Amino acid sequence: MVKAVKENRIYEAFGAGTAAIVSPVKSFNFDGEVYEIPIEEEAQAGKLTQRALHMMTDLQYGKVKMPEWQIEVCKA
C-alpha cells in the first residue's frame, strides 16, 4: 500500500464489514507516517466504494438475488 500510494497507483480504498457496511478510507498511518488516499472533494466516496455499498445494501434488503457462491450458514 505504501509503495502504491507513493507511486500514485492508489485511487480509492474502502473498508467493509457487518456494522459499517462500506466506508471510504481517506488516509492510513504506517510506521508513524500518514498516507493520503485521493478522494474527489465533492464526493464522499469514490465510484467503486459507492458501487460496493449499493451492492451490499441491495443484498441486505433483498433487492437482488444472493450470488450462487454465497453459502447460507444458519437459518433465522
N, CA, C and O atoms as a MOPAC input file, in Angstrom:
PM7 MOZYME 1SCF
protein

 N      0.82800 1    -1.17900 1     0.00000 1
 C      0.00000 1     0.00000 1     0.00000 1
 C      0.87700 1     1.24900 1     0.00000 1
 O      0.64400 1     2.17800 1    -0.77300 1
 N      1.86800 1     1.26800 1     0.85400 1
 C      2.73900 1     2.44700 1     0.93900 1
 C      3.40100 1     2.71700 1    -0.41100 1
 O      3.39500 1     3.84800 1    -0.89700 1
 N      3.96900 1     1.67800 1    -1.00900 1
 C      4.62900 1     1.84400 1    -2.30700 1
 C      3.63000 1     2.32200 1    -3.35900 1
 O      3.93800 1     3.21000 1    -4.15300 1
 N      2.45000 1     1.73800 1    -3.36300 1
 C      1.43200 1     2.11500 1    -4.34900 1
 C      0.99500 1     3.56600 1    -4.16100 1
 O      0.79100 1     4.27000 1    -5.15000 1
 N      0.84700 1     4.03100 1    -2.91900 1
 C      0.47400 1     5.43400 1    -2.67200 1
 C      1.58800 1     6.35100 1    -3.16100 1
 O      1.32500 1     7.35300 1    -3.82500 1
 N      2.81500 1     6.01400 1    -2.83700 1
 C      3.95200 1     6.83600 1    -3.26400 1
 C      4.07300 1     6.90400 1    -4.78200 1
 O      4.55500 1     7.89900 1    -5.32300 1
 N      3.63700 1     5.85100 1    -5.47000 1
 C      3.69600 1     5.81300 1    -6.93100 1
 C      2.39800 1     6.29700 1    -7.57500 1
 O      2.21300 1     6.16400 1    -8.78500 1
 N      1.49800 1     6.86000 1    -6.76100 1
 C      0.20200 1     7.36900 1    -7.24600 1
 C     -0.62500 1     6.29900 1    -7.96100 1
 O     -1.32500 1     6.59800 1    -8.92900 1
 N     -0.54500 1     5.05100 1    -7.48500 1
 C     -1.31400 1     3.97400 1    -8.09100 1
 C     -2.59300 1     3.66600 1    -7.31800 1
 O     -3.41800 1     2.88200 1    -7.78700 1
 N     -2.77100 1     4.26100 1    -6.15300 1
 C     -3.99600 1     4.06600 1    -5.37000 1
 C     -4.92800 1     5.22200 1    -5.69400 1
 O     -4.56700 1     6.38600 1    -5.51800 1
 N     -6.10800 1     4.90800 1    -6.15900 1
 C     -7.06300 1     5.97300 1    -6.45700 1
 C     -8.30800 1     5.87700 1    -5.60700 1
 O     -9.16600 1     6.75800 1    -5.65500 1
 N     -8.41800 1     4.78900 1    -4.81100 1
 C     -9.57800 1     4.63500 1    -3.95400 1
 C     -9.34200 1     3.46600 1    -3.01000 1
 O     -8.66600 1     2.49900 1    -3.35900 1
 N     -9.90800 1     3.56600 1    -1.80500 1
 C     -9.83300 1     2.46300 1    -0.84900 1
 C    -11.07200 1     2.51400 1     0.03900 1
 O    -11.62900 1     3.58200 1     0.29600 1
 N    -11.49100 1     1.34100 1     0.50200 1
 C    -12.60800 1     1.29000 1     1.43300 1
 C    -12.47000 1     0.07000 1     2.32300 1
 O    -11.77100 1    -0.88900 1     1.99600 1
 N    -13.15100 1     0.13000 1     3.45200 1
 C    -13.23300 1    -0.99500 1     4.35600 1
 C    -14.66300 1    -1.49200 1     4.35700 1
 O    -15.59200 1    -0.71000 1     4.15600 1
 N    -14.85100 1    -2.77600 1     4.58000 1
 C    -16.19800 1    -3.34000 1     4.58800 1
 C    -16.35000 1    -4.25800 1     5.79200 1
 O    -15.41000 1    -4.93400 1     6.21000 1
 N    -17.55300 1    -4.26100 1     6.33000 1
 C    -17.84100 1    -5.12100 1     7.46200 1
 C    -19.32400 1    -5.11300 1     7.76500 1
 O    -20.08900 1    -4.38900 1     7.12900 1
 N    -19.72800 1    -5.90700 1     8.72400 1
 C    -21.15300 1    -6.02300 1     9.01300 1
 C    -21.72900 1    -4.76500 1     9.65300 1
 O    -22.87900 1    -4.42200 1     9.37800 1
 N    -20.98600 1    -4.07900 1    10.48100 1
 C    -21.50900 1    -2.89100 1    11.15600 1
 C    -21.43200 1    -1.65100 1    10.27000 1
 O    -22.40400 1    -0.90300 1    10.16000 1
 N    -20.29500 1    -1.43400 1     9.64800 1
 C    -20.09300 1    -0.21800 1     8.85400 1
 C    -20.55400 1    -0.38400 1     7.41400 1
 O    -20.65500 1     0.60000 1     6.68200 1
 N    -20.82500 1    -1.57600 1     7.00900 1
 C    -21.15000 1    -1.95800 1     5.63900 1
 C    -19.96000 1    -1.62300 1     4.75000 1
 O    -19.08500 1    -2.47000 1     4.57000 1
 N    -19.89500 1    -0.41300 1     4.18700 1
 C    -18.77300 1     0.00100 1     3.34000 1
 C    -18.42100 1     1.44200 1     3.70800 1
 O    -19.27700 1     2.32600 1     3.65900 1
 N    -17.17100 1     1.67300 1     4.07300 1
 C    -16.73300 1     3.01500 1     4.46600 1
 C    -15.48300 1     3.40700 1     3.69200 1
 O    -14.52000 1     2.64200 1     3.63700 1
 N    -15.49200 1     4.60500 1     3.08800 1
 C    -14.30700 1     5.03700 1     2.35300 1
 C    -13.12600 1     5.28800 1     3.29300 1
 O    -13.30700 1     5.67800 1     4.44600 1
 N    -11.93200 1     5.06000 1     2.78700 1
 C    -10.70200 1     5.31300 1     3.54500 1
 C    -10.00900 1     6.49500 1     2.87600 1
 O     -9.68700 1     6.45000 1     1.68900 1
 N     -9.78700 1     7.54400 1     3.64800 1
 C     -9.15400 1     8.74300 1     3.10500 1
 C     -7.65600 1     8.77500 1     3.36600 1
 O     -6.91000 1     9.44500 1     2.65200 1
 N     -7.21800 1     8.05200 1     4.38800 1
 C     -5.78800 1     8.00000 1     4.70700 1
 C     -5.53500 1     6.81500 1     5.63100 1
 O     -6.45900 1     6.25000 1     6.21500 1
 N     -4.26100 1     6.45700 1     5.74800 1
 C     -3.86800 1     5.43600 1     6.71100 1
 C     -2.50300 1     5.80600 1     7.28000 1
 O     -1.74200 1     6.55500 1     6.66800 1
 N     -2.21200 1     5.27400 1     8.44800 1
 C     -0.97200 1     5.56100 1     9.14600 1
 C     -0.14200 1     4.29000 1     9.16000 1
 O     -0.62100 1     3.22600 1     9.55100 1
 N      1.10100 1     4.40900 1     8.73200 1
 C      2.00800 1     3.27400 1     8.78900 1
 C      3.37000 1     3.74600 1     9.25600 1
 O      3.96300 1     4.65100 1     8.66900 1
 N      3.85300 1     3.13700 1    10.29900 1
 C      5.19400 1     3.44100 1    10.81700 1
 C      5.34200 1     4.92900 1    11.14700 1
 O      6.40000 1     5.51800 1    10.92800 1
 N      4.27300 1     5.52900 1    11.67500 1
 C      4.30700 1     6.92200 1    12.09900 1
 C      4.10000 1     7.94200 1    10.99600 1
 O      4.15100 1     9.14400 1    11.25500 1
 N      3.86900 1     7.49500 1     9.78600 1
 C      3.64400 1     8.41100 1     8.66800 1
 C      2.22400 1     8.24200 1     8.13100 1
 O      1.73300 1     7.12200 1     7.99400 1
 N      1.57400 1     9.35900 1     7.83100 1
 C      0.21300 1     9.32800 1     7.29400 1
 C      0.27100 1     9.35400 1     5.77600 1
 O      0.96200 1    10.18400 1     5.18500 1
 N     -0.45800 1     8.44300 1     5.15200 1
 C     -0.52100 1     8.34800 1     3.69800 1
 C     -1.93700 1     8.68500 1     3.26500 1
 O     -2.89100 1     8.04500 1     3.70800 1
 N     -2.08000 1     9.67100 1     2.41300 1
 C     -3.38700 1    10.13200 1     1.94100 1
 C     -3.82300 1     9.33700 1     0.71500 1
 O     -3.01800 1     9.01500 1    -0.15900 1
 N     -5.10400 1     9.03400 1     0.67600 1
 C     -5.69500 1     8.38700 1    -0.48700 1
 C     -6.62300 1     9.41200 1    -1.12400 1
 O     -7.52600 1     9.92000 1    -0.45900 1
 N     -6.42000 1     9.72200 1    -2.38800 1
 C     -7.19700 1    10.79400 1    -3.01300 1
 C     -8.68700 1    10.45100 1    -3.13400 1
 O     -9.05900 1     9.34600 1    -3.52900 1
 N     -9.51600 1    11.42000 1    -2.78600 1
 C    -10.96900 1    11.32500 1    -2.97000 1
 C    -11.40100 1    12.67000 1    -3.52800 1
 O    -10.94100 1    13.71700 1    -3.07300 1
 N    -12.28100 1    12.63800 1    -4.50700 1
 C    -12.78700 1    13.88500 1    -5.07600 1
 C    -13.42100 1    14.71800 1    -3.96100 1
 O    -14.16100 1    14.18300 1    -3.13500 1
 N    -13.14500 1    15.99500 1    -3.93300 1
 C    -13.62200 1    16.88500 1    -2.87400 1
 C    -15.13000 1    16.83000 1    -2.66800 1
 O    -15.59500 1    16.73300 1    -1.53200 1
 N    -15.89500 1    16.89100 1    -3.74700 1
 C    -17.35000 1    16.93300 1    -3.61400 1
 C    -17.94800 1    15.55500 1    -3.32600 1
 O    -19.08600 1    15.45700 1    -2.86700 1
 N    -17.19700 1    14.50600 1    -3.58800 1
 C    -17.71800 1    13.14900 1    -3.37100 1
 C    -17.34300 1    12.67200 1    -1.97000 1
 O    -16.22800 1    12.89600 1    -1.49900 1
 N    -18.28200 1    12.02000 1    -1.32500 1
 C    -17.99300 1    11.43100 1    -0.01900 1
 C    -17.25400 1    10.10000 1    -0.18000 1
 O    -16.55400 1     9.65400 1     0.72900 1
 N    -17.42000 1     9.47800 1    -1.34300 1
 C    -16.77400 1     8.20200 1    -1.62200 1
 C    -16.58000 1     8.07900 1    -3.13100 1
 O    -17.30400 1     8.68900 1    -3.91800 1
 N    -15.60300 1     7.28900 1    -3.51100 1
 C    -15.34100 1     7.07900 1    -4.92600 1
 C    -16.36900 1     6.15600 1    -5.56400 1
 O    -17.21800 1     5.58300 1    -4.88100 1
 N    -16.28000 1     6.02000 1    -6.87300 1
 C    -17.25800 1     5.22500 1    -7.62800 1
 C    -17.24900 1     3.75400 1    -7.22800 1
 O    -18.31500 1     3.14700 1    -7.12300 1
 N    -16.08500 1     3.17100 1    -7.00500 1
 C    -16.00800 1     1.77000 1    -6.61400 1
 C    -16.61000 1     1.56700 1    -5.22400 1
 O    -17.32600 1     0.59100 1    -4.99700 1
 N    -16.32600 1     2.47300 1    -4.29800 1
 C    -16.88500 1     2.39800 1    -2.94700 1
 C    -18.40500 1     2.49200 1    -2.98900 1
 O    -19.09800 1     1.73000 1    -2.31600 1
 N    -18.91900 1     3.42400 1    -3.77700 1
 C    -20.37000 1     3.57200 1    -3.90600 1
 C    -20.99600 1     2.31900 1    -4.50900 1
 O    -22.06600 1     1.88600 1    -4.08100 1
 N    -20.33100 1     1.74300 1    -5.49800 1
 C    -20.84000 1     0.52700 1    -6.14100 1
 C    -20.90200 1    -0.63000 1    -5.13700 1
 O    -21.88600 1    -1.36900 1    -5.09600 1
 N    -19.84500 1    -0.78100 1    -4.33000 1
 C    -19.82200 1    -1.84200 1    -3.31700 1
 C    -20.91000 1    -1.62100 1    -2.26900 1
 O    -21.56300 1    -2.57300 1    -1.84300 1
 N    -21.10600 1    -0.37300 1    -1.85300 1
 C    -22.14200 1    -0.05300 1    -0.87100 1
 C    -23.52500 1    -0.39500 1    -1.41600 1
 O    -24.32800 1    -1.01400 1    -0.71800 1
 N    -23.80500 1    -0.00300 1    -2.64100 1
 C    -25.11300 1    -0.29800 1    -3.24100 1
 C    -25.33000 1    -1.80600 1    -3.37800 1
 O    -26.43000 1    -2.30400 1    -3.13500 1
 N    -24.28400 1    -2.52700 1    -3.76500 1
 C    -24.40200 1    -3.97100 1    -3.89400 1
 C    -24.73600 1    -4.60900 1    -2.53900 1
 O    -25.61600 1    -5.46500 1    -2.44800 1
 N    -24.02800 1    -4.18600 1    -1.49700 1
 C    -24.25300 1    -4.74200 1    -0.15900 1
 C    -25.65100 1    -4.42700 1     0.35700 1
 O    -26.33300 1    -5.30900 1     0.87900 1
 N    -26.07900 1    -3.18300 1     0.21600 1
 C    -27.40500 1    -2.83100 1     0.72500 1
 C    -28.51300 1    -3.47100 1    -0.10700 1
 O    -29.55400 1    -3.84000 1     0.43800 1
 N    -28.30900 1    -3.60700 1    -1.41200 1
 C    -29.29700 1    -4.30700 1    -2.24400 1
 C    -29.44000 1    -5.76200 1    -1.80900 1
 O    -30.54900 1    -6.29500 1    -1.80100 1
 N    -28.34000 1    -6.40700 1    -1.44900 1
 C    -28.39600 1    -7.77200 1    -0.93200 1
 C    -29.12300 1    -7.81500 1     0.40900 1
 O    -29.96100 1    -8.68700 1     0.63900 1
 N    -28.80100 1    -6.87000 1     1.29400 1
 C    -29.41800 1    -6.83500 1     2.62000 1
 C    -30.93100 1    -6.67000 1     2.54100 1
 O    -31.67000 1    -7.31000 1     3.28900 1
 N    -31.38000 1    -5.82900 1     1.65400 1
 C    -32.80500 1    -5.53500 1     1.54800 1
 C    -33.54200 1    -6.44300 1     0.56000 1
 O    -34.73200 1    -6.25100 1     0.30900 1
 N    -32.84900 1    -7.41300 1     0.01000 1
 C    -33.48000 1    -8.36900 1    -0.88400 1
 C    -33.83700 1    -7.81900 1    -2.25000 1
 O    -34.67900 1    -8.38700 1    -2.94600 1
 N    -33.20900 1    -6.71900 1    -2.64600 1
 C    -33.48000 1    -6.13800 1    -3.96400 1
 C    -32.84100 1    -6.95500 1    -5.08200 1
 O    -33.30100 1    -6.92200 1    -6.22300 1
 N    -31.79000 1    -7.68100 1    -4.75300 1
 C    -31.12900 1    -8.55000 1    -5.72300 1
 C    -30.95900 1    -9.93300 1    -5.09800 1
 O    -30.93200 1   -10.08000 1    -3.87700 1
 N    -30.84700 1   -10.93000 1    -5.95200 1
 C    -30.67900 1   -12.30300 1    -5.50500 1
 C    -29.24100 1   -12.51200 1    -5.03200 1
 O    -28.29900 1   -11.97800 1    -5.61900 1
 N    -29.08600 1   -13.28700 1    -3.97200 1
 C    -27.74500 1   -13.58100 1    -3.47000 1
 C    -26.96000 1   -14.35000 1    -4.51500 1
 O    -27.52100 1   -15.20100 1    -5.20500 1
 N    -25.66200 1   -14.06400 1    -4.64400 1
 C    -24.83200 1   -14.78700 1    -5.61500 1
 C    -24.78800 1   -16.26700 1    -5.27800 1
 O    -24.92800 1   -16.64400 1    -4.11500 1
 N    -24.59600 1   -17.10800 1    -6.28200 1
 C    -24.56900 1   -18.55700 1    -6.07500 1
 C    -23.39800 1   -19.00600 1    -5.21100 1
 O    -23.48000 1   -20.05900 1    -4.57800 1
 N    -22.31400 1   -18.24100 1    -5.16600 1
 C    -21.15700 1   -18.63800 1    -4.38100 1
 C    -21.38100 1   -18.44100 1    -2.88400 1
 O    -20.59900 1   -18.94300 1    -2.07800 1
 N    -22.41500 1   -17.73200 1    -2.50200 1
 C    -22.67500 1   -17.47300 1    -1.08600 1
 C    -23.36200 1   -18.69200 1    -0.46300 1
 O    -24.31100 1   -19.23900 1    -1.02500 1
 N    -22.86500 1   -19.10500 1     0.70300 1
 C    -23.38800 1   -20.27600 1     1.39200 1
 C    -24.15500 1   -19.82600 1     2.62500 1
 O    -23.64100 1   -19.04200 1     3.42200 1
 N    -25.37800 1   -20.31200 1     2.78900 1
 C    -26.17700 1   -19.97700 1     3.95500 1
 C    -25.64600 1   -20.78900 1     5.13700 1
 O    -25.60700 1   -22.01800 1     5.08400 1
 N    -25.23700 1   -20.09500 1     6.20300 1
 C    -24.62800 1   -20.73600 1     7.35300 1
 C    -25.69300 1   -21.20600 1     8.34200 1
 O    -25.62200 1   -22.32700 1     8.84500 1
 N    -26.66300 1   -20.36700 1     8.61800 1
 C    -27.73900 1   -20.74500 1     9.53100 1
 C    -29.03800 1   -20.10400 1     9.08300 1
 O    -29.03800 1   -19.08500 1     8.39300 1
 N    -30.13000 1   -20.70500 1     9.47800 1
 C    -31.43400 1   -20.16200 1     9.11900 1
 C    -32.01200 1   -19.45500 1    10.32900 1
 O    -31.93700 1   -19.95600 1    11.45100 1
 N    -32.59400 1   -18.27300 1    10.08800 1
 C    -33.16600 1   -17.49700 1    11.19300 1
 C    -34.55500 1   -17.99500 1    11.55000 1
 O    -35.18900 1   -17.45900 1    12.45900 1

